[in-house]
């Protein structure tokens, strides 16, 4: 038994598991969120920032799905939509087969989905002690004060912070790595099934980052957790995840298993991201920028494929046709006309797909 009172080895032993291991834990269909541009005149056409513009993906039970892409591509907005910190304009979120906000009420959903934010200090109330911050959520959801406090001390011990030393401290008395451990403990206090990690280690130095990453892997194994892991660091993503989703300008460019995306990428944008990874070997260092130009304006994205303005393989058809996600359902799907048989692109072919 885990310290939280759940069987801790496999997600399909969780009594809250309604659909069995074959059913995705969370499914997103046509998710969309546009933000209105401020300062528009009364008679001007209303403009919006297309932060998330119609995306589909699943997160399987017990897996870690990594989300990568440039700043502004919609990663953090997607995370906040999944947490329902902001509401979608369109689309549906299913959690273990139930509609979030419909058949599954938000309070019940939020007990099963928690988030760890990038800024470890801003995430904590400076006026609350560490034990008060961690026990606050369970107490709000009806757990008795004594039980919430016992759970808090158990979790502090699990994340490597001795309760007698750290429970009564305030956030400013802890280092960045210690504060992030507190945030992880707080996320686990409600016994969630899905934990969203939004750049959770990017503000830490490398030695502390490695410790926190190993901690996350241990907690995932022990509590049967599922992770959505957002990061700019592709080396960290490769170490942590089972599958990778690449986003570009509010849409999914590629999604597949870690090996499929890292070893046989099919999208030119994904290939450019991988080429930009720092290399320790001087002989293998990149001497030319793998990608030129800046991302287009999300207020007025290009027609057709949104990457065509920066793609060296772009053809006239790319300016007209929006490529769908196409490929093997369970292993590798790409939104590129070169990977779509019969798309009209000169590099598309009917015998299958090839990597870039």
Order of alpha helices (4+ residues) and beta strands (2+ residues): beta-beta-beta-alpha-beta-beta-alpha-beta-alpha-alpha-alpha-alpha-beta-alpha-beta-alpha-beta-beta-alpha-alpha-beta-beta
